[in-house]
Amino acid sequence: MGSATTTLRAVRLLAGLATASALLLSPAGILPAAAAPTTAPTGTASSIGLCGSPQHAHRTCLVRALTVNGQRYARPFAAPSFGYTPNDIRSAYGLLGATGGANQTVAIIDAYDNPNAESDLAAYRAQWGLPACTTANGCFRKTDEHGGQSFVPASRNNPNDPSYGWATEIDLDVQAVSAACPLCHILLVEGANSSDASLMNAITTAATLGATGISLSLGGCEQAPDQQYFDSVLHNTGLPITAGSGDSGFLSANNPSQQDPNRRCVGPSGTPLNGAPSFPASSPYVTAVGGTTLTHANSPRGWSETAWAYSATKQSGGGSGCSTSEPKPAWQHDSGCANRMVADVAADGDPQTGLAVYDTWDANGWSAYGGTSLSAPLIAGITALSGGLPAGTSAGQAWYKPGGAVNDVILGSNAPLATDCLPQPYLCNAGLGYDGPTGVGSPAGVLTPVAPPAAAGVYTPTAPFRLADTRAGSGRQLQGQSLGQGQSVNVQLVGVDGVPANATAAVLNVTTTNTSSGSYLTAYPGGTNPPLASNLNFTAGQTVANLVTVPIGANGGVGIFNQAGSADVIVDLEGYFVPGTGPAGLYNPLSPVRVTDTRPGSGQANTGSTLAPDGTLAVQVLGVGGVPQSGVSAVVLNVTAASPSEAGYLTAFADGTVRPLASNLNFAPGQVVPNRVIVPVGADGKVSIYNWVGSTDVIVDTGGWFTDASNPLATGSRFTPLAPTRVADTRRGSGLPMAGATLNGGDTRSVAVVAPAGLPAGVMAVAVNVTVAGPSSQSYLTVYPDATAQPLASDLNWVAGQVVPNLAVARLGSNGALAVYNNLGRVDVIVDVFGYWS
């Protein structure tokens, strides 16, 4: 069996050695749990593959065990001290707050039997505070390949027995799924042996018994005689299937002598077969999962990943390769491999950054294990967290979705030499975008299924209405339900204040107050999992508001997620979108134009008209800044409060109407605070802006307008809401487009939107949340159509060190991109797309 030898260092992996800090801009963090490992073993570390060579028409397990000083590392029946925990896995892959999976059953397909699988799983889940998953409570089920109870136990102590190692594989698989998806049900289907015939029976049985997804931590020769039939079995399940890409590194005819001889495929005559990736990972009917090396890092994510590297001494590494026989699926577009390319996505697989696993059948308790045997069930669990995939959609296709929730792994090689895969270096070297070792990257949140977009809608503005307020005694939805760390609440919209059942999305002003620590809020469709995106970012004691445009979930509501600490949340309804074909509610975007600035000497309308306490300012919006004189129901404005004398708020509403119980901007003395507002226009063509206490200057920029029903020939765009998609993050190490492209003073960056977000042709404008992080000085940001003249306007204003978000309803340039301008100092920018007008 192949070994991987190195010297353990203090940076080694594991939980408790370092804790990922709470991140304000990406959903990462630590879940409550039992005590985590704190002490790494010392000595010479190795890893060893437990199962033997893949024999003809058989598969082998892919588990690799950590060894120290030549022995499998273990702490007999004691608490683990080495190996990642469920907390670590969920932190590393942005799963904090993901509560899905309760209606999902992940099937584990393995050979032979682990008689202690259920009791080992119970010990594992109890150690980390996960809910019990047992036969008695219906969460766990174990069957043989035919759905019965005739099992063939794996060998406990004979490495030469073909069944040896499979029991550990079983423990790793069921415990890895538990780590990624604690609420998922687990169906363990055990083949009588490792033959393709037994495993195909097991796969068919899993589908028959109600599995919603399947994990395969096994592999072998691609040139199997029954490969076509195996493909048909995989395809006929109609389920998302994950398969480990193998532990032998990059496989090609160029480096057969450097492959682990104990992992080399053999043909019918026993002759070694070289040059093909592992099967079934190479099947177009599975998601091929590569391996990474996962470590803590001082980065926005809190973690770092590289491709699980191969070397001649280690003789192991995450698998990749170009199939010799399998066709390329329609959703895979790399150019250096005419056939199916492995892998699609990746997760932790390096045994030296492996998972803490409890195994009492052929080990003595806790140890650490890896291999793509770990990667595959992790991805299976994360896929299940999505709540299932639409009929006819493969999980592979969903991972390739443009702008999908992935961390782009850009370093590491899984070949003995980085030149082994020339002239196509991506086949064995991680890099920007797709590559063989890690596919599109590793998960950065819950998988977003590929599904038809919601029907394009038209906008109905409303007078601001307070939907929810978690503060005690508010008298609104959620009163007294302050959000704790990692908690979500659902705000009901349908049926409230006239929101109809067919509403597809809502425009909300969300405010957070009484905050105990730095954190962020995410608004998302109700009944789903929080995505990798943020809407509000705040520090302890801060009151912050932001406009959000969010799809309405199937439950008629929207979810609000808080990442850290505690916070109260106030939600005001500003309007909603419904499917429609009439002339009303169509959007017409504009390049930003300044229409009011009360600061003395501004040269704009209302100059010198600083708002007094309890003061109201009427701002003319019809007939100025590109907004027509008539036919307008609402306008999109960016309203900025400048130099307020006291902590207070502003409210924007239709002029000539009763001021609502709502707020649009909240500020502290001396701050410069912007917020987007979509506000109905009064009969006089004006909007009113009310100031509560103190004095403040106000700046107003127009950004677009919505039609009313008066003109049957009115034109404009209809809105399609999207699950939030992060299309740019300039922070170094973000793993997203524009990583490392921090803006200096005077810099303008082009932010591609249409392609990264997977938007169709004909998009006119987008709803994006733009966040600035780590600014070195006071400045402002302007967002406008790319390849056009920069306007006199601002979208975000900040002081040094602030994290500031704002919604931009922005017109795109003809190239499908936005331009982002920074006035002074250095600043990072994050852009999340929430929908588009076309």
C-alpha positions in Angstrom: 0.0 0.0 0.0 1.2 3.5 -0.8 2.5 5.8 1.9 2.9 9.5 2.2 5.6 10.7 4.5 6.4 14.2 5.9 7.2 15.9 9.1 4.4 17.2 11.2 4.5 20.9 11.9 2.6 23.1 14.3 0.5 24.4 11.5 -1.1 21.0 10.9 -4.5 20.9 10.6 -6.5 20.6 13.2 -9.4 21.9 15.0 -8.6 23.7 18.1 -5.1 24.6 16.9 -6.6 27.8 15.5 -10.2 28.9 15.3 -11.4 30.7 12.2 -12.3 34.2 13.2 -15.8 35.5 12.6 -15.9 36.9 9.1 -18.1 39.9 8.3 -18.3 39.3 4.6 -18.4 35.6 4.1 -20.6 33.1 5.9 -17.9 31.3 7.9 -17.7 30.7 11.6 -17.7 28.1 14.4 -20.7 26.1 15.5 -21.2 25.2 19.2 -19.9 21.8 20.0 -18.1 19.6 22.4 -14.4 20.2 23.1 -12.4 20.2 19.9 -8.9 18.6 19.4 -6.1 20.7 20.7 -2.9 18.7 20.6 -1.3 17.5 17.4 0.7 14.3 17.4 4.5 14.7 17.1 6.8 12.6 14.9 7.0 11.5 11.3 3.6 11.5 9.7 2.5 9.3 6.8 -0.6 8.2 5.2 -1.4 4.7 3.9 -4.1 3.4 1.6 -6.1 0.8 3.5 -7.6 -1.1 0.6 -5.6 -3.0 -2.0 -5.2 -2.6 -5.8 -8.3 -2.3 -7.9 -8.7 -5.7 -9.5 -10.3 -6.4 -12.8 -14.1 -5.6 -12.7 -13.8 -4.6 -9.1 -13.5 -1.2 -7.3 -11.3 -0.4 -4.4 -11.9 1.9 -1.4 -10.1 5.2 -1.4 -9.6 5.8 2.3 -6.2 6.7 3.5 -5.2 6.6 7.2 -2.9 9.0 9.0 0.2 7.2 10.4 2.7 8.6 12.9 6.1 7.0 13.2 5.0 4.1 10.9 1.8 3.3 12.9 -1.8 4.2 12.2 -2.4 7.1 14.6 -5.1 6.5 17.2 -6.2 7.5 20.6 -8.0 4.3 21.9 -11.5 5.3 23.0 -10.3 8.7 24.1 -11.4 12.1 22.9 -9.7 12.9 19.6 -6.7 15.2 19.5 -6.1 15.3 15.8 -8.5 15.6 12.9 -11.0 18.1 11.7 -14.4 18.3 13.4 -17.9 19.0 12.0 -17.4 22.6 13.2 -14.3 22.9 11.1 -15.9 21.5 8.0 -18.9 23.7 8.2 -16.8 26.8 8.9 -14.4 26.0 6.1 -17.1 25.6 3.5 -19.4 28.4 4.5 -22.1 26.2 6.0 -22.7 28.1 9.2 -26.5 28.7 9.4 -27.3 26.1 6.8 -30.2 24.1 8.4 -31.3 22.0 5.4 -31.1 18.3 4.8 -33.8 17.0 7.2 -35.8 15.7 4.2 -32.8 14.3 2.4 -31.3 10.8 2.5 -27.7 10.3 1.5 -26.9 6.8 0.4 -23.4 5.4 1.1 -22.4 2.6 -1.2 -19.5 0.4 0.1 -18.4 -3.2 -0.1 -18.5 -5.6 2.8 -19.8 -4.9 6.3 -18.8 -2.8 9.3 -20.8 -4.4 12.1 -20.0 -1.4 14.3 -21.0 1.3 11.8 -24.1 2.5 13.7 -22.5 2.4 17.2 -19.4 4.2 15.8 -21.7 6.8 14.3 -23.5 7.3 17.6 -20.2 7.9 19.4 -19.1 10.3 16.7 -22.2 12.4 16.7 -22.4 12.4 20.5 -18.8 13.7 20.7 -19.6 16.7 18.5 -23.1 17.5 19.8 -24.9 16.4 16.7 -28.5 15.0 16.9 -28.7 11.2 17.2 -29.0 9.3 14.0 -30.1 5.8 14.7 -32.2 2.9 13.3 -34.6 3.5 16.1 -35.4 7.1 15.3 -35.4 6.4 11.5 -32.4 8.5 10.7 -30.0 5.6 9.9 -30.6 2.5 7.9 -28.3 -0.3 6.9 -29.1 -2.9 4.2 -27.2 -5.4 2.0 -27.0 -4.9 -1.8 -30.5 -6.4 -2.2 -32.2 -4.4 0.6 -31.9 -7.3 3.1 -29.8 -8.1 6.1 -27.2 -10.6 4.8 -23.9 -9.0 5.5 -20.3 -10.1 4.9 -18.1 -8.5 7.6 -14.8 -6.9 6.5 -11.5 -8.3 7.8 -10.3 -6.7 11.0 -6.6 -7.5 11.0 -5.5 -9.0 7.7 -4.3 -6.4 5.2 -4.0 -9.1 2.5 -7.7 -9.9 2.7 -9.6 -8.0 -0.1 -12.2 -6.9 2.4 -9.7 -5.2 4.7 -10.0 -1.4 4.9 -13.7 -1.3 3.8 -14.9 -1.1 7.4 -12.9 2.1 8.0 -14.2 3.4 4.7 -17.7 2.9 5.9 -17.0 4.8 9.2 -15.4 7.7 7.3 -18.3 7.9 4.8 -21.2 8.0 7.3 -19.3 10.4 9.7 -18.3 12.8 6.9 -21.9 13.1 5.7 -22.8 13.8 9.3 -20.2 16.5 9.5 -21.4 18.3 6.4 -25.2 17.7 6.9 -26.1 16.9 10.5 -29.8 16.6 9.7 -29.5 14.3 6.7 -30.7 10.8 7.0 -28.2 8.1 6.1 -28.8 4.9 4.1 -25.8 2.6 4.2 -26.0 -0.1 1.4 -23.2 -2.7 1.6 -22.2 -4.9 -1.3 -21.3 -8.5 -0.6 -17.9 -7.8 -2.1 -16.2 -5.1 -4.2 -17.2 -6.4 -7.6 -18.9 -4.1 -10.0 -21.9 -6.4 -10.0 -22.4 -6.1 -6.2 -21.8 -2.4 -6.3 -24.3 -1.8 -9.1 -26.9 -3.9 -7.2 -26.3 -1.6 -4.2 -26.7 1.6 -6.2 -30.0 0.4 -7.7 -31.2 -0.7 -4.2 -30.3 2.8 -2.8 -32.4 4.5 -5.4 -35.3 2.0 -4.8 -35.2 2.6 -1.0 -35.7 6.4 -1.4 -32.2 7.9 -1.4 -32.1 11.5 -2.6 -28.3 11.4 -3.3 -25.5 8.8 -3.4 -21.9 8.9 -2.4 -19.2 6.6 -3.9 -15.9 6.6 -2.1 -14.5 4.0 -4.5 -12.8 3.7 -7.8 -10.9 1.5 -10.2 -10.1 0.9 -13.8 -11.9 2.9 -16.4 -11.5 0.1 -19.0 -13.9 -2.2 -17.3 -15.8 -4.6 -19.5 -19.2 -3.6 -18.0 -18.4 0.2 -17.9 -21.3 1.0 -20.2 -23.7 -0.9 -18.1 -22.3 0.7 -15.0 -22.9 4.1 -16.6 -26.5 3.1 -17.3 -27.1 2.2 -13.7 -25.7 5.5 -12.5 -27.8 7.4 -15.1 -31.0 5.5 -14.3 -31.0 6.5 -10.6 -31.9 10.1 -11.6 -30.1 11.1 -8.4 -27.1 13.4 -7.7 -24.1 11.1 -7.3 -20.7 12.0 -6.0 -17.6 9.9 -6.7 -14.0 10.4 -5.4 -11.6 11.2 -8.1 -9.0 8.8 -6.7 -5.9 9.1 -4.6 -3.2 8.5 -7.3 -2.8 12.0 -8.6 -2.9 13.0 -12.2 -3.2 9.9 -14.3 -2.0 9.8 -17.9 0.1 7.7 -20.2 3.0 10.1 -19.7 3.8 9.1 -16.1 2.7 5.4 -15.5 6.0 4.5 -13.7 5.4 7.2 -11.1 2.0 5.9 -10.1 1.6 4.1 -6.8 2.0 0.4 -7.9 -0.5 -0.7 -5.3 -3.1 1.7 -6.9 -2.5 0.9 -10.5 -5.3 -0.6 -12.5 -4.9 -4.1 -13.8 -6.6 -5.7 -16.9 -8.1 -9.2 -17.3 -4.7 -10.8 -17.6 -3.3 -8.9 -14.6 -1.4 -6.5 -16.8 -1.2 -2.9 -15.4 -3.3 -0.4 -17.2 -2.2 3.2 -17.3 -3.3 6.6 -18.6 -7.0 6.8 -17.5 -8.6 8.5 -14.5 -10.5 6.6 -11.9 -14.0 5.2 -12.7 -16.8 5.9 -11.8 -15.5 9.4 -11.2 -15.0 9.7 -15.0 -18.6 8.9 -15.7 -20.6 11.9 -17.0 -23.4 10.8 -14.7 -21.6 11.7 -11.4 -20.0 14.7 -9.8 -16.2 13.9 -9.7 -14.8 15.1 -6.5 -11.1 16.0 -6.2 -9.1 16.4 -3.1 -7.5 19.5 -1.4 -5.2 20.2 1.5 -7.3 22.4 3.9 -5.6 24.6 6.5 -6.4 27.5 8.7 -5.3 30.9 7.3 -5.3 34.6 8.1 -7.6 35.4 5.2 -11.2 36.7 4.7 -12.4 33.2 4.5 -10.3 32.0 7.5 -9.1 29.0 5.6 -6.8 28.1 2.8 -6.9 25.3 0.3 -4.4 23.9 -2.3 -4.7 21.0 -4.5 -3.8 17.8 -2.6 -0.3 17.5 -4.0 1.3 14.4 -5.4 5.0 13.6 -5.1 7.1 10.6 -6.0 7.7 9.9 -2.3 4.1 10.3 -1.2 2.6 8.3 -4.1 -0.8 9.8 -3.3 -2.7 12.9 -4.2 -6.1 14.0 -5.4 -6.9 12.3 -8.7 -7.5 14.0 -12.1 -7.3 13.0 -15.7 -8.8 13.0 -19.2 -11.0 10.0 -19.8 -10.1 7.6 -22.6 -13.6 6.6 -23.3 -16.3 8.7 -21.5 -17.9 11.6 -23.4 -17.7 15.2 -22.2 -20.9 16.3 -20.5 -22.6 19.4 -22.0 -21.9 21.5 -18.8 -18.1 20.9 -19.0 -16.2 23.3 -21.3 -12.5 22.9 -20.7 -10.5 22.9 -24.0 -7.6 20.5 -23.3 -9.6 17.3 -23.0 -12.0 16.2 -25.7 -13.6 13.6 -23.4 -14.8 13.7 -19.8 -12.4 15.6 -17.6 -12.0 14.7 -13.9 -12.6 16.5 -11.5 -15.7 18.8 -11.2 -15.4 20.1 -7.6 -13.2 19.4 -4.7 -13.1 19.2 -0.9 -10.6 18.3 1.9 -8.9 15.0 1.0 -5.3 15.2 2.3 -5.0 12.6 5.2 -2.8 15.1 7.0 -5.6 17.6 7.0 -8.2 14.8 7.4 -11.3 14.2 9.4 -11.4 12.9 13.0 -13.2 9.5 12.7 -14.3 7.0 15.4 -13.6 3.4 14.3 -13.8 0.4 16.6 -14.0 -2.4 14.0 -10.4 -2.4 12.6 -9.0 0.5 14.7 -9.1 1.4 18.4 -11.2 4.5 18.5 -10.3 8.0 17.2 -7.9 8.6 14.3 -7.7 10.9 11.3 -8.5 9.8 7.7 -8.6 11.3 4.3 -8.4 10.5 0.6 -11.0 11.5 -1.9 -13.0 9.0 0.3 -13.4 12.0 2.5 -14.0 14.5 -0.3 -16.9 12.6 -1.9 -19.2 12.3 1.1 -18.5 15.9 2.1 -19.8 17.0 -1.2 -22.7 14.6 -1.0 -23.7 16.1 2.3 -23.3 19.7 1.1 -25.4 18.8 -2.0 -28.1 17.5 0.2 -28.2 20.7 2.2 -29.6 22.4 -0.9 -32.8 20.4 -0.3 -32.6 18.5 -3.6 -32.1 19.2 -7.2 -34.7 19.8 -9.9 -35.6 16.8 -12.0 -33.1 16.2 -14.8 -30.4 18.4 -13.2 -27.1 16.8 -12.3 -25.2 18.0 -9.3 -22.2 18.5 -11.6 -24.2 20.9 -13.7 -25.2 22.9 -10.6 -21.5 23.2 -9.4 -20.6 24.6 -12.8 -23.3 27.3 -12.6 -21.7 30.7 -13.4 -21.2 32.6 -10.2 -21.8 29.5 -8.2 -20.8 29.3 -4.5 -17.2 28.0 -4.8 -13.8 28.9 -3.5 -11.4 28.9 -6.5 -8.4 26.8 -5.5 -5.5 28.3 -7.4 -2.3 26.6 -6.0 -0.9 23.1 -6.0 -0.2 20.2 -8.4 -1.3 16.6 -8.3 1.4 15.3 -10.7 4.9 14.2 -9.9 6.1 17.1 -12.0 4.1 20.2 -12.9 5.2 19.7 -16.5 3.6 16.2 -16.7 0.4 17.6 -18.1 1.9 20.0 -20.7 0.9 21.5 -23.1 -2.4 21.7 -21.0 -1.1 22.7 -17.5 -4.6 23.0 -16.0 -5.0 19.2 -16.3 -2.7 18.7 -13.2 -2.1 22.2 -11.8 -4.6 24.2 -9.8 -5.2 27.7 -11.2 -7.7 30.4 -11.8 -11.0 29.0 -13.0 -11.5 25.4 -13.9 -8.6 22.9 -13.4 -8.3 19.1 -13.2 -7.3 18.6 -9.6 -10.0 20.8 -8.0 -12.5 21.4 -10.8 -14.4 24.7 -10.4 -13.2 24.9 -6.7 -14.4 23.9 -3.3 -17.8 24.8 -1.8 -18.3 28.3 -0.5 -21.8 27.7 0.9 -24.8 25.6 0.0 -25.1 24.4 -3.5 -27.6 26.5 -5.5 -29.6 24.1 -7.7 -29.9 24.9 -11.4 -33.6 25.8 -11.7 -35.7 27.9 -14.1 -35.6 31.6 -13.0 -38.7 33.1 -11.5 -41.0 34.8 -13.9 -39.9 38.3 -14.9 -41.9 40.8 -12.9 -43.1 44.4 -12.7 -42.8 46.6 -9.7 -45.6 47.8 -7.4 -44.4 50.5 -5.0 -46.0 50.8 -1.6 -45.9 53.4 1.1 -43.2 52.1 3.5 -44.7 49.6 6.0 -43.0 48.1 9.0 -43.3 44.3 8.6 -41.1 43.1 11.4 -39.2 44.4 14.4 -37.4 42.0 16.8 -37.2 44.6 19.6 -39.2 43.7 22.7 -42.6 45.4 22.7 -42.5 46.5 19.0 -45.9 45.1 18.3 -44.7 43.8 14.9 -43.7 40.4 13.6 -40.9 38.8 15.5 -41.1 41.1 18.5 -38.8 39.9 21.3 -36.9 37.6 18.9 -33.4 39.1 18.7 -31.1 37.1 16.4 -28.3 35.3 18.1 -25.1 34.0 16.5 -25.8 31.8 13.4 -29.6 32.3 13.8 -32.2 33.0 11.1 -35.7 34.2 11.2 -38.5 34.2 8.6 -40.4 37.4 7.8 -43.8 36.7 6.3 -44.6 38.9 3.3 -47.4 37.3 1.3 -50.8 38.3 2.8 -49.3 41.2 4.7 -49.9 44.8 3.7 -51.4 43.7 0.4 -48.5 41.6 -0.9 -50.2 39.0 -3.2 -49.6 35.3 -3.4 -47.9 35.6 -6.8 -45.3 38.2 -5.7 -41.9 37.0 -6.8 -39.6 39.4 -4.9 -39.7 42.2 -2.4 -37.9 45.5 -1.9 -37.2 45.8 1.8 -35.3 48.3 4.0 -33.5 46.2 6.6 -32.1 47.9 9.7 -30.0 46.3 12.4 -29.6 47.8 15.9 -28.6 46.8 19.4 -25.7 44.8 18.0 -23.3 43.1 20.4 -20.4 42.4 18.0 -19.2 42.9 14.5 -21.3 40.8 12.1 -23.4 40.8 9.0 -27.0 40.1 7.9 -28.0 38.1 4.9 -31.5 38.3 3.3 -32.6 35.3 1.2 -35.7 33.4 0.0 -37.6 32.0 3.0 -37.4 28.3 3.6 -33.9 28.0 1.9 -30.4 28.1 3.3 -28.4 31.4 3.6 -26.2 31.9 0.6 -22.6 33.3 0.4 -23.6 36.9 0.4 -24.2 39.8 2.8 -26.6 42.7 2.8 -25.6 44.6 6.0 -22.3 44.7 7.8 -21.9 46.3 11.2 -19.8 46.7 14.3 -20.8 46.4 17.9 -23.3 49.1 19.0 -23.9 50.3 15.4 -27.3 50.9 13.8 -27.2 50.3 10.1 -29.8 50.2 7.3 -29.7 48.9 3.7 -32.2 48.4 1.0 -32.4 44.8 -0.2 -34.2 43.2 -3.2 -34.8 39.6 -2.3 -36.8 36.7 -3.9 -39.8 35.6 -1.8 -39.6 31.9 -0.8 -42.1 29.2 -1.4 -43.3 29.8 2.2 -44.3 33.4 1.4 -41.4 35.0 3.3 -37.8 36.0 3.4 -35.1 34.7 5.7 -32.8 37.0 7.7 -29.5 35.4 8.9 -27.1 36.9 11.5 -23.5 35.7 11.4 -22.2 36.6 14.9 -23.2 38.0 18.2 -26.8 39.3 18.8 -28.7 41.9 16.9 -32.2 43.3 16.6 -33.6 43.6 13.1 -36.3 45.9 11.7 -37.8 45.2 8.2 -39.8 47.8 6.3 -41.6 46.9 3.0 -41.0 49.4 0.2 -42.6 47.4 -2.7 -42.8 44.1 -4.5 -42.6 42.5 -7.9 -45.3 40.4 -9.6 -45.5 38.7 -13.0 -47.1 41.1 -15.4 -47.4 42.2 -19.0 -49.0 45.6 -18.7 -47.4 49.0 -18.9 -47.0 49.6 -15.2 -44.0 48.7 -13.1 -41.4 48.7 -15.9 -37.9 49.8 -15.0 -35.9 52.4 -16.9 -32.3 52.7 -15.6 -30.3 55.9 -15.7 -26.7 56.7 -15.2 -26.5 58.4 -11.8 -27.3 62.1 -11.7 -27.2 64.4 -8.7 -30.5 66.2 -8.2 -30.1 67.6 -4.7 -27.3 68.6 -2.3 -28.2 70.7 0.7 -24.6 71.5 1.6 -23.8 75.2 1.2 -22.1 76.0 -2.0 -23.0 72.7 -3.7 -24.4 74.3 -6.8 -27.2 71.8 -6.8 -30.9 72.1 -6.0 -31.7 72.9 -2.4 -28.2 74.1 -1.6 -28.0 75.6 1.8 -31.3 73.9 2.9 -29.7 71.8 5.7 -32.5 69.8 7.4 -33.4 70.9 10.9 -34.7 68.6 13.6 -38.2 67.2 12.7 -37.6 68.9 9.3 -38.8 67.7 5.9 -37.3 68.5 2.5 -39.3 68.2 -0.8 -37.1 67.1 -3.7 -38.2 67.5 -7.3 -37.6 64.2 -9.2 -40.0 64.4 -12.2 -38.4 66.2 -15.1 -34.9 66.2 -13.7 -31.9 63.9 -13.9 -33.3 62.0 -16.9 -36.7 61.2 -15.2 -39.6 62.1 -17.4 -42.3 64.7 -16.5 -45.1 62.1 -16.3 -45.8 58.4 -16.4 -43.7 57.7 -13.3 -44.8 55.6 -10.3 -41.5 55.5 -8.3 -37.9 56.6 -8.5 -34.7 54.9 -7.6 -32.5 57.3 -5.5 -29.3 57.1 -3.6 -29.8 59.3 -0.5 -26.8 60.3 1.6 -26.8 61.9 5.0 -23.7 64.1 5.6 -22.4 65.6 8.8 -25.4 65.0 11.1 -25.1 66.7 14.4 -26.8 63.9 16.3 -27.7 60.2 16.0 -30.9 59.9 14.0 -32.6 58.7 10.8 -34.1 59.8 7.5 -37.4 58.7 6.0 -38.2 59.0 2.3 -41.8 59.0 1.1 -44.1 60.4 -1.5 -44.6 64.1 -1.1 -48.0 65.2 0.0 -48.7 61.9 1.8 -48.7 61.0 5.5 -45.2 60.2 6.7 -45.0 56.4 7.5 -43.5 54.6 10.5 -40.3 53.6 8.8 -36.7 54.7 8.3 -34.3 54.6 5.3 -31.0 55.8 6.8 -29.7 55.6 10.3 -26.6 57.5 11.3 -24.3 58.6 14.2 -23.0 62.2 14.7 -20.5 63.2 12.0 -21.1 60.2 9.7 -21.6 60.2 6.0 -24.1 57.4 5.4 -25.8 56.5 2.0 -28.6 54.2 1.3 -30.6 53.3 -1.8 -34.3 54.0 -1.7 -37.1 53.2 -4.1 -39.8 55.6 -3.3 -43.2 56.5 -4.8 -43.5 59.9 -6.4 -46.1 62.4 -5.0 -48.7 64.0 -7.2 -46.6 67.1 -7.4 -43.6 65.2 -8.9 -41.6 65.3 -5.6 -40.5 63.0 -2.8 -40.1 64.1 0.8 -37.2 63.4 3.0 -37.8 63.7 6.8 -35.1 64.2 9.4 -35.8 63.0 13.0 -33.4 64.8 15.3 -30.4 67.1 15.0 -29.4 68.7 11.8 -28.0 67.0 8.7 -27.2 67.7 5.1 -28.8 65.5 2.4 -27.5 64.5 -1.0 -29.8 62.8 -3.6 -28.8 61.1 -6.8 -31.2 59.5 -9.2 -30.6 56.1 -10.7 -33.8 55.1 -12.5 -37.5 55.1 -12.5 -40.6 52.8 -12.8 -43.6 53.4 -15.1 -47.1 53.9 -14.0 -50.2 52.6 -15.9 -51.0 55.9 -17.6 -49.3 55.2 -20.9 -50.3 51.9 -22.6 -47.2 52.2 -24.9 -44.7 52.6 -22.0 -41.5 50.7 -22.3 -39.0 49.4 -19.8 -37.6 46.2 -18.3 -39.0 43.5 -16.1 -37.3 42.2 -13.0 -36.1 38.6 -12.5 -35.0 37.8 -8.9 -32.0 35.6 -8.3 -30.6 33.7 -5.4 -27.7 36.0 -4.3 -24.5 35.4 -6.4 -21.1 36.8 -5.5 -19.5 38.0 -8.7 -16.5 39.9 -7.4 -14.4 40.1 -4.2 -11.1 42.0 -4.5 -9.8 40.8 -1.1 -6.6 38.8 -1.5 -7.4 35.1 -1.1 -11.1 35.4 -1.7 -11.0 32.8 -4.4 -13.5 34.8 -6.4 -13.2 37.0 -9.6 -11.0 40.1 -9.0 -9.3 38.5 -6.0 -6.3 40.7 -5.1 -7.5 43.7 -7.2 -7.7 46.1 -4.3 -8.7 49.6 -5.5 -6.3 52.5 -4.9 -7.3 56.2 -4.8 -8.5 57.2 -8.3 -8.8 53.7 -9.5 -11.7 52.5 -11.7 -12.3 48.7 -12.0 -14.5 47.0 -14.6 -16.7 44.4 -12.8 -18.0 41.7 -15.2 -21.6 40.8 -14.2 -23.4 39.0 -17.0 -21.0 36.1 -17.5 -20.1 35.4 -13.8 -23.7 35.6 -12.7 -24.9 33.5 -15.6 -27.3 36.2 -16.9 -29.0 35.9 -20.3 -28.5 38.3 -23.2 -30.5 41.5 -23.1 -30.0 42.4 -19.5 -30.3 46.2 -19.0 -29.7 46.6 -15.3 -28.9 44.6 -12.2 -29.7 44.8 -8.5 -26.3 44.4 -6.8 -25.2 44.8 -3.2 -21.8 46.5 -3.1 -19.7 46.3 0.0 -16.5 48.1 0.8 -14.0 46.5 3.3 -10.8 47.6 4.9 -10.7 51.2 3.6 -7.5 53.1 4.5 -9.1 56.5 4.5 -12.3 58.4 4.1 -13.6 58.1 0.6 -16.6 57.3 -1.6 -17.4 54.8 -4.4 -19.3 55.4 -7.6 -21.0 52.6 -9.5 -22.0 53.3 -13.1 -22.2 51.6 -16.6 -18.8 50.4 -17.7 -17.2 52.1 -20.7 -19.2 55.3 -20.0 -18.3 58.7 -18.5 -18.0 58.7 -14.7 -20.9 60.7 -13.3 -20.9 63.2 -10.4 -22.5 60.9 -7.9 -21.7 58.5 -5.1 -23.1 55.1 -4.0 -21.1 54.4 -0.9 -19.4 56.8 1.6 -17.2 55.7 4.5 -14.4 56.6 6.9 -11.2 54.6 7.4 -11.7 51.1 8.7 -15.5 50.9 8.1 -17.3 48.0 6.3 -20.1 49.6 4.4 -22.7 48.0 2.1 -25.3 49.6 -0.2 -27.7 48.3 -2.8 -27.1 49.6 -6.3 -29.8 49.4 -9.0 -27.3 49.9 -11.7 -27.4 50.0 -15.5 -24.9 47.8 -17.2 -22.5 48.9 -19.9 -22.8 47.4 -23.4 -20.1 44.9 -22.4 -22.3 43.5 -19.5 -20.1 45.1 -16.8 -20.2 47.8 -14.2 -17.5 50.3 -13.5 -16.6 50.9 -9.9 -14.6 54.1 -9.0 -12.8 54.7 -5.7 -11.9 58.3 -4.8 -9.2 58.1 -2.1 -7.1 55.5 -0.3 -7.1 51.8 -0.7 -10.3 49.7 -0.4 -11.6 46.2 -1.2 -14.9 45.8 -2.9 -17.4 42.9 -2.8 -20.3 42.7 -5.3 -23.3 40.4 -5.0 -26.0 40.1 -7.6 -29.7 39.7 -6.5 -31.5 40.0 -9.8 -31.7 41.7 -13.2 -34.0 43.7 -15.5 -34.4 42.7 -19.1 
